[in-house]
Amino acid sequence: MPTQYRIIGRGAEEISAAVERGIRDGGLAPGAALPPVRRLATDLGVAATTVAAAYADLRRRGLVETAGRRGTRVRSRPATAPRSVHLPVPPGARDLSHGEPDRELLPPLAAVLARIDPGPFGYADDPVLPSVRTLATDRLVADGVPADALTLCHGALDAIERCLLTRVRPGDRVAVEDPAWGNVLDLLAALGAEPVGMAVDDDGPLPDAVAAALRRGVSAMVVTSRAHNPTGASISPGRAAALRALLDGRDLLLIEDDHAAELAGVPLASLAGATSLWAAVRSVSKPYGPDLRCALLAGDPATVARVDGRRRLGPGWVSRLTQQILAELWQDPAVDALIAHAAATYDARRGALLAALQAAGVPATGRTGLNVWIPVADETAAVAALRDAGIVVAPGARYRVHTGAGLRITASTLPVSDAPAVAAAVAAAVATHLMPHA
């Protein structure tokens, strides 16, 4: 904890508020250790139970985490609004930490914007435009996802959160891949839910790991169907059949995240409908542009109705202007060609990095998607060494539940020709920090 920041307060609520203020204002950085309970209680002249209650409140709200012998620390992505949540990139350094699509590969929108109807629209108009409903249904059904009940949300994470809120209460357990998309882990912390990690391989969650999670009484499960972030896993048809057999008849909410959609490069082996409560989320951000802030949500009628009803009490609907843009993009053969080109480009860039890492003796995974995952023994040292070499990568801590340390490297903006040089730098940085393999 920076020496300049001092936690104050007499009651648990005041102490909790002081810590949150420190996180928000930058006095307590992500990963910063909070004082031990008894020490802070002595410093403040309060009972240890008061400090313990403050720390428990901070944990419930996703601001801090208990890290065993490392004590209580600020989460790497606390559920509050610090000044910046992005890794600092030194001048001249190559940023391979961002996890975003290449902006140069997104479809241009100028011509589309000239064709849409500016309205006006009113509160009583259908929240999902009929053209969007028809096009979305056709696309989902073509991939084997039932779409009798369908709505829209403001991006994949918004859809996942709204689904979880229909089922999950503070203290509930939710099964997630391990490693998992960091935003989902942050969301679970903010909801006061406990993540139950499921190990993954290239074909998705391992059946034994899923069975173990089910035995722990999870109330929901979040699974990435393809282009898993950070490992690149994609659920194969055989794995989907095995997972369906495990999930059949289970009393839980199954959420399937298909965030890469048209960019995934492999067919969808969907788990939709494997349980009575389910939701299939398909974002448009990766293929068509993050600023569209839109995701399709198909699911069982009760779940979709609950999400729809709750959303109407907040933002109401996804902008019908945005929906028109999406419909235009979906119906334009030239855009289809651009998306196919983007998918092939991402495959080539990720494949080049994987091949270069293999040639350099660095084990890595990245079957689909935008990222490559490298298991290491000491991710802090490896990240620091790469930063010194002018390459910024994401430390694996943000993505892990219990799995070993690792690095996530985004290949979406990495030219194929630069892959060998990056792989050589990675190999040098992790030479003494690779995770030992059997």
Secondary structure, DSSP 8 states (H G I E B T S, - for coil): --TT-----SSHHHHHHHHHHHHHHTSS-TT-B---HHHHHHHHTS-HHHHHHHHHHHHHTTSEEE-GGG-EEE-SS-SS--S--S----TT-EE-------GGGS---HHHHHHS------TTS-SS-HHHHHHHHHHHHHTT---SSEEEESSHHHHHHHHHHTT--TT-EEEEEES--HHHHHHHHHHT-EEEEEEEETTEE-HHHHHHHHHTT-SEEEEE-SS-TTT-----HHHHHHHHHHHTT--SEEEEE--SGGGS-S-----TTSSSEEEEEEESHHHH-GGG--EEEEE-HHHHHHHHHHHHTTT-S--HHHHHHHHHHHT-HHHHHHHHHHHHHHHHHHHHHHHHHHHTT---B-SSSSEEEEEBS-HHHHHHHHHHTTEE-EEGGGG-SSS--EEEEE-TT--GGGHHHHHHHHHHHTTTTB----
